[in-house]
Amino acid sequence: MLQGGMRTADVARAIPCNVRTVRRLREHYRETGWTADLPRSGRPHVTTPAQDQYIQTSHLRDRYRMATTTARVTPGTHNPFINAQTVRNRLREGGLRACRPVARQVLIRHHWQQHRLWAQTHRRWQKLHPPPSCGTLPTGSS
C-alpha cells in the first residue's frame, strides 16, 4: 500500500492500527528489506549459540564438571562472567545435567575410631548371641 503511493495515515485507517506502527514498519522495511523481524518479548540471552555449544560439549567431555567451574571460564556477551544457573539452563536445553558437588561431613580420626569401636562391639555381640538355626524348634512347649 505504501509502495503504491498511499499516505501513512490512509494505510493506518485501512488496516485498523496506529499511524506510528505503520511508520515504524516502513522504516524497518527500508533498513532491512522485510517486516517480519519485530521486537520480541523476553530477556536476551547472555550467551551466544557458539558458547551454548561449548558449554554442552565441555560437559559431555567431562561428566563430573560442575556448573560453577564452567561459569567461571565462560565469558558472557554483556558481563565478564555468566551465572552458574545460566550454565544449568543451557545444559537442560541440551538434555544434560551438571554434576553436583558432594556435600558431606569431613571425617576425622575420632569418627574412624568411633566407627571401629562400634564394629568391634557389634561383632562381639553377634558371637555371644548367635542367630537361631532353622532346623531347631524352641523348647518349653509341647
Secondary structure as GFF3:
##gff-version 3
##sequence-region A 1 142
A	DSSP	alpha_helix	8	14	.	.	.	ID=ss1
A	DSSP	alpha_helix	19	32	.	.	.	ID=ss2
A	DSSP	alpha_helix	49	61	.	.	.	ID=ss3
A	DSSP	alpha_helix	67	73	.	.	.	ID=ss4
A	DSSP	alpha_helix	84	93	.	.	.	ID=ss5
A	DSSP	alpha_helix	109	128	.	.	.	ID=ss6
###
